[in-house]
Amino acid sequence: MDRLHLRVDVVSGQEPTREPETRARTGPTVLLMNPDARTVAHTTALDGAPVDAAAYRWMRPLVVFVIGFVVIAAFQTHPAPGAHGRHLAVSVALVVFAAGTVAIVRWQQAPAKAQLPLLIMVVLSAAALVGLQPNGPGFLGVFPAVSAAALRLPARFGAWVVGIAGAAMAIAWASGGHHPVAGVVFNEIGVAAFYGVATFARRLREANQRARQLIIELEQTRAAQAQAAALGERQHLAREMHDVLAHSLSGLVLNLEVARLAAERGEAGPTVADAIGRAHRLAKTGLEEARRAIGMLRDDALPGPQRLAELAAEFEGDTGVECTFAVTGDEREVGSDGRLTLYRVAQEGLTNIRKHACADRVEVRLAYETSGARLTIEDFQTGREPSPSGGGTGYGLTGMRERAELLGGTLTARPTTQGFRVELWVPG
């Protein structure tokens, strides 16, 4: 089978490319091969389109043999070719047969409607030779035309050619003298059988072309899957890095800002020490989270709902805002990706509250339902206008929605009368 030379630029994000083709296309070709390939797989439309010349290579020696044999034998049969009477008719029929048969081989890519009259002309000239030379080899001239009709023409046109050939040969045998009926019948069966074999060869060639095209499509699909996998992995890494770094670095920045303001006011007492201590703890937590993210890529243990209580406690310790965590329902399995998504969404929700909201208290609720798990992160701001924590345009909220959609879940983020609520549902 022809070797496939497809090159996929996955790392650079480029479209899959193919090597330059090495021959001109005459139809909707679907495979471009490398120049060092031994054969160019040339697949074209199967109805009336040009076909690969290799499919007819075996016909050339057959045509040469038939033309040579018929011409030589015609000169040795009575009446022989000549310039008068039946001799002239034999000459004309022989020239038409030879010229038409050569044209059949040379005009392989002519339209079907142009080849049909040529094939019929060759069939009729061969039948005329049979009628003029009953003991001659003219009947052999039918076989190249019939095989070409089976290989090139649509089935309807091919049936016309073989039907005309059968009828013309029967009339020629009948008018040429006394021939056994069995011999005439066997000749007709031979013509039909030759047409059937050529038709089978065409079907086999078309099946091979379809198989090559399926192989090409399979390779293209694999290339597209590899590119999609690479893109998905990049998006996955982007989400993980954002969730890890945004949670720790935002808290780190806020605490360092508190320490800076306190130092500028000359309050170098417990306030600065507490702020620096929280910043140190957040930096340490961020480093641990980064290590966990790298470990996750190595198939290490993933964070999940079991760490939500710890996450709420860390938030309360860092911000001084009351943060409660509650679980309802019987725990159910949501898969490793579902557990990680619950943790990352809770982490991102608390990060948004830390950056954007002036909350008095925060509630984290995890409810196990019959069809999945529902996580709610809600902040409450008593006596103040609610702040749009995670207002829907940042990458954090986009990443949360992507995580939910990849699992077949949903994520909603909307303000409430007392604050802001993020709600995630993942299927179980």
C-alpha positions in Angstrom: 0.0 0.0 0.0 1.1 3.5 -0.7 3.0 5.2 2.1 1.4 8.1 3.8 3.5 11.2 4.5 1.5 13.6 6.7 3.2 16.1 9.0 1.3 17.7 11.9 2.6 20.8 13.6 1.1 20.3 17.0 3.4 22.2 19.3 3.3 25.4 17.3 -0.5 25.3 16.9 -0.3 25.4 13.1 -2.7 23.7 10.8 -1.8 20.2 9.7 0.4 20.4 6.6 1.1 18.1 3.7 4.2 17.7 1.6 4.1 19.2 -1.9 2.3 17.1 -4.5 4.3 15.7 -7.3 1.8 15.6 -10.1 -1.0 17.7 -11.6 -4.5 16.9 -10.4 -7.2 16.2 -12.9 -10.0 15.7 -10.4 -10.7 16.3 -6.7 -7.6 14.7 -5.4 -7.5 14.0 -1.7 -3.9 12.9 -1.0 -0.7 14.8 -1.5 2.4 12.6 -1.3 6.0 13.2 -0.4 8.3 13.3 -3.5 10.2 10.2 -2.3 7.1 8.1 -2.3 7.1 5.5 -5.0 3.5 6.0 -6.1 1.2 8.9 -5.9 -2.3 7.8 -4.7 -4.5 9.7 -7.0 -8.1 9.5 -5.9 -10.8 11.2 -8.1 -14.5 11.2 -8.3 -15.7 7.8 -9.5 -18.5 8.8 -11.8 -17.2 9.9 -15.2 -14.0 11.4 -13.8 -10.4 10.6 -15.1 -8.9 7.5 -13.6 -5.4 6.4 -12.8 -3.6 5.4 -16.0 -2.1 2.4 -14.1 -5.5 0.8 -14.0 -5.3 0.4 -17.8 -1.6 -0.6 -18.0 -2.5 -4.2 -18.4 -4.7 -3.3 -21.5 -1.8 -2.1 -23.6 -0.2 -5.5 -24.3 -3.7 -6.9 -24.8 -4.5 -4.3 -27.4 -1.2 -4.7 -29.2 -1.7 -8.4 -29.4 -5.3 -8.2 -30.6 -4.5 -5.6 -33.3 -1.5 -7.4 -34.5 -3.2 -10.8 -34.5 -6.4 -9.5 -36.2 -4.4 -7.6 -38.9 -2.0 -10.5 -39.7 -4.8 -13.1 -39.7 -7.0 -10.8 -41.9 -4.5 -10.9 -44.7 -4.4 -14.6 -44.5 -8.2 -15.0 -44.6 -10.5 -14.9 -47.6 -11.5 -12.3 -48.6 -8.2 -10.5 -47.7 -8.0 -6.7 -47.5 -7.9 -5.0 -50.9 -9.1 -2.1 -53.0 -12.3 -3.5 -54.6 -15.6 -5.0 -53.5 -15.6 -7.1 -50.4 -11.8 -6.7 -50.2 -12.3 -2.9 -49.8 -14.9 -3.4 -47.2 -12.5 -5.6 -45.2 -9.8 -3.0 -45.5 -12.1 -0.2 -44.3 -13.4 -2.3 -41.4 -9.8 -3.3 -40.5 -8.6 0.3 -40.5 -11.6 1.5 -38.4 -11.0 -1.3 -35.9 -7.3 -0.7 -35.6 -7.5 3.1 -35.4 -10.5 2.9 -32.9 -8.8 0.4 -30.7 -5.6 2.6 -30.5 -7.8 5.6 -29.7 -9.4 3.7 -26.9 -6.0 3.3 -25.2 -4.8 6.8 -25.8 -8.0 8.7 -24.9 -8.4 7.3 -21.5 -9.4 10.6 -19.9 -12.0 11.7 -22.5 -15.6 12.3 -21.2 -17.8 9.2 -21.2 -20.2 10.7 -23.8 -17.2 11.1 -26.2 -15.9 7.6 -25.5 -19.3 5.9 -26.0 -19.5 6.5 -29.8 -15.9 5.4 -30.2 -16.4 2.1 -28.4 -19.6 1.4 -30.4 -17.7 2.1 -33.6 -15.0 -0.4 -32.7 -17.6 -3.0 -31.8 -19.4 -2.5 -35.1 -16.2 -2.7 -37.1 -15.2 -5.9 -35.4 -18.7 -7.3 -36.1 -18.3 -6.2 -39.7 -15.0 -8.2 -39.9 -16.8 -11.2 -38.6 -19.5 -10.9 -41.2 -17.0 -10.3 -44.1 -14.5 -12.9 -42.9 -16.5 -15.7 -41.1 -13.4 -17.8 -40.6 -11.3 -14.8 -39.5 -10.3 -13.5 -36.1 -12.5 -10.4 -36.1 -14.5 -11.5 -33.1 -11.3 -10.8 -30.9 -11.7 -7.1 -31.7 -14.8 -6.9 -29.5 -13.0 -7.7 -26.2 -10.8 -4.5 -25.8 -13.9 -2.3 -26.5 -16.1 -4.2 -24.0 -13.5 -4.2 -21.3 -12.8 -0.5 -21.8 -16.6 0.2 -21.5 -16.8 -1.7 -18.2 -13.7 0.1 -16.8 -14.5 3.6 -17.9 -18.2 4.2 -18.6 -21.1 4.5 -16.2 -23.0 1.3 -15.9 -25.8 2.4 -18.2 -23.4 3.3 -21.1 -21.4 0.1 -20.5 -24.6 -2.0 -20.8 -25.3 -0.3 -24.1 -21.9 -1.2 -25.5 -22.1 -4.8 -24.4 -25.7 -5.1 -25.6 -24.7 -3.7 -29.0 -21.7 -6.0 -29.2 -23.8 -9.0 -28.5 -26.4 -8.1 -31.0 -23.9 -7.1 -33.7 -21.9 -10.3 -33.3 -25.0 -12.5 -33.4 -26.1 -10.8 -36.7 -22.6 -11.1 -38.1 -22.3 -14.8 -37.3 -25.8 -15.4 -38.7 -25.0 -13.5 -42.0 -21.5 -14.9 -42.4 -22.5 -18.5 -43.1 -23.3 -21.7 -41.3 -22.0 -21.7 -37.8 -23.0 -24.1 -35.0 -25.5 -22.5 -32.6 -23.4 -23.6 -29.6 -20.4 -21.8 -31.0 -22.4 -18.6 -31.4 -23.9 -18.9 -27.9 -20.4 -19.6 -26.4 -19.1 -16.5 -28.1 -21.9 -14.4 -26.7 -21.3 -15.8 -23.3 -17.6 -15.0 -23.7 -18.3 -11.4 -24.4 -20.6 -11.1 -21.4 -18.1 -12.9 -19.2 -15.3 -10.5 -20.3 -17.5 -7.6 -19.5 -18.3 -9.0 -16.1 -14.6 -9.6 -15.3 -13.8 -6.0 -16.3 -16.6 -4.7 -14.2 -15.4 -6.6 -11.2 -11.9 -5.1 -11.8 -13.4 -1.7 -11.8 -15.3 -2.3 -8.6 -12.1 -3.6 -7.0 -10.2 -0.5 -8.1 -12.9 1.8 -6.8 -13.0 -0.1 -3.5 -9.2 0.4 -3.2 -9.6 4.1 -3.9 -12.3 4.4 -1.2 -10.0 2.5 1.2 -7.1 4.9 0.5 -9.4 7.8 1.0 -10.6 6.4 4.3 -7.0 5.9 5.4 -6.3 9.5 4.5 -9.4 10.7 6.5 -8.3 8.6 9.4 -4.8 10.1 9.4 -6.3 13.6 9.2 -8.7 12.8 12.0 -5.8 11.6 14.2 -3.9 14.7 13.4 -6.9 16.9 14.4 -7.3 14.9 17.6 -3.6 15.3 18.4 -3.9 19.1 17.8 -7.1 19.3 19.9 -5.5 17.3 22.7 -2.5 19.7 22.7 -4.9 22.7 22.8 -7.0 21.1 25.6 -3.8 20.4 27.6 -2.7 24.0 27.2 -6.1 25.2 28.4 -6.0 22.8 31.3 -2.6 24.1 32.4 -3.8 27.7 32.1 -6.8 27.0 34.3 -4.7 25.2 36.9 -2.0 27.9 37.0 -4.6 30.7 37.2 -6.5 28.9 40.0 -3.3 28.3 42.0 -1.6 31.6 41.5 -4.6 33.9 41.7 -5.7 32.5 45.1 -2.4 32.8 46.8 -0.9 35.9 45.1 -4.0 38.0 45.5 -4.1 37.4 49.2 -0.3 38.0 49.3 -0.7 41.4 47.6 -3.5 42.5 49.9 -1.5 41.6 53.0 1.7 43.3 51.8 -0.4 46.4 50.9 -1.7 46.4 54.5 1.9 46.1 55.8 3.1 48.9 53.5 0.4 51.3 54.6 1.0 50.5 58.3 4.7 51.1 57.8 4.1 54.4 56.1 1.9 55.5 59.1 4.7 54.5 61.5 2.5 51.7 62.9 5.3 49.2 63.0 3.6 47.2 65.7 1.4 44.1 65.7 -0.4 45.2 62.5 2.7 45.0 60.3 3.7 41.7 62.0 0.3 40.2 61.5 0.2 41.3 57.8 3.7 39.9 57.1 2.8 36.7 58.9 -0.3 36.3 56.8 1.6 37.1 53.6 4.2 34.5 54.6 1.5 31.9 55.2 -0.1 32.7 51.8 3.2 32.5 50.0 3.8 29.1 51.6 0.3 28.0 50.7 0.8 29.1 47.1 4.0 27.2 46.8 2.3 24.1 48.1 -0.6 24.6 45.7 1.8 24.9 42.8 3.5 21.7 43.8 0.1 20.0 44.0 -0.7 21.3 40.6 2.5 19.8 39.2 1.8 16.6 41.1 -1.6 16.5 39.5 -0.1 16.5 36.1 2.0 13.5 37.2 -1.3 11.7 38.4 -0.6 12.3 42.1 -3.4 12.8 44.5 -5.8 15.5 43.6 -7.4 18.0 46.0 -11.2 17.6 46.3 -14.2 18.3 48.6 -12.3 16.9 51.6 -10.2 20.1 51.6 -13.1 22.6 51.4 -13.3 23.0 55.2 -9.5 23.7 55.3 -10.0 26.2 52.4 -12.7 28.0 54.3 -10.6 28.1 57.5 -7.6 29.5 55.6 -9.8 32.2 54.1 -11.1 33.2 57.5 -7.7 33.3 59.0 -6.3 35.4 56.2 -9.1 37.9 55.9 -10.6 38.0 59.4 -14.0 37.5 57.7 -16.2 34.7 59.1 -16.4 31.8 56.7 -18.5 28.7 57.4 -18.6 25.4 55.6 -21.5 23.0 55.6 -22.1 19.7 53.9 -25.6 18.2 53.4 -26.7 14.9 51.9 -25.0 11.6 51.5 -21.6 11.8 49.9 -21.6 10.4 46.3 -18.8 9.8 43.8 -18.4 12.6 41.2 -15.2 11.4 39.6 -11.7 12.8 40.0 -12.3 15.7 37.6 -15.5 16.5 39.5 -13.8 16.6 42.8 -11.0 18.8 41.5 -13.6 21.1 39.9 -15.4 21.5 43.2 -12.2 22.4 44.9 -11.0 24.8 42.2 -14.3 26.6 41.9 -14.5 27.1 45.7 -10.9 28.4 45.7 -11.6 30.8 42.8 -14.9 32.0 44.5 -13.1 32.8 47.7 -10.3 34.5 45.8 -12.9 36.8 44.0 -14.5 37.6 47.4 -11.1 38.5 48.8 -10.3 40.8 45.9 -13.6 42.4 45.1 -16.1 42.2 48.0 -16.3 43.8 51.4 -18.0 40.8 52.9 -19.1 40.6 56.6 -19.4 36.8 56.3 -19.1 34.0 53.7 -20.9 30.7 53.4 -19.6 27.7 51.5 -22.2 24.9 51.1 -21.8 21.5 49.5 -25.0 19.6 48.9 -24.9 16.0 47.6 -28.0 15.4 45.4 -29.4 12.3 43.7 -27.9 13.3 40.3 -24.7 15.1 41.4 -23.2 17.6 43.8 -24.0 21.3 44.2 -21.5 23.8 45.6 -22.5 27.3 46.6 -20.1 30.1 47.6 -22.0 33.2 48.9 -20.9 36.4 50.6 -23.1 38.7 52.7 -22.5 42.4 53.0 -24.7 43.9 55.7 -25.6 47.6 55.3 -23.5 48.1 52.1 -24.3 48.0 48.4 -23.4 44.6 47.2 -20.1 44.4 45.2 -19.9 42.4 41.9 -17.4 39.8 43.1 -16.5 37.9 40.0 -18.7 40.0 37.7 -18.4 37.7 34.7 -15.7 39.1 32.6 -12.5 37.9 34.2 -10.5 34.8 33.3 -11.3 33.3 36.7 -15.1 33.1 36.0 -14.4 31.9 32.5 -12.2 29.2 33.8 -14.8 28.1 36.3 -17.4 27.9 33.5 -15.1 25.9 31.3 -14.5 23.4 34.1 -18.2 22.9 34.6 -19.0 22.6 30.9 -16.2 20.0 30.4 -18.0 17.8 33.0 -21.5 18.4 31.7 -22.3 20.6 34.6 -23.4 24.2 35.0 -22.1 27.3 36.8 -24.0 30.5 37.6 -22.7 33.7 39.1 -25.1 36.5 40.1 -25.6 39.2 42.7 -28.1 38.7 45.5 -29.9 41.2 47.7 -27.2 40.9 50.3 -24.0 40.1 48.3 -23.0 37.7 45.5 -23.4 34.0 44.9 -21.5 31.5 42.8 -23.3 28.1 42.3 -21.7 25.1 40.7 -23.5 21.8 39.8 -21.5 18.7 38.6 -23.1 15.4 37.6 -22.5 12.3 39.7 
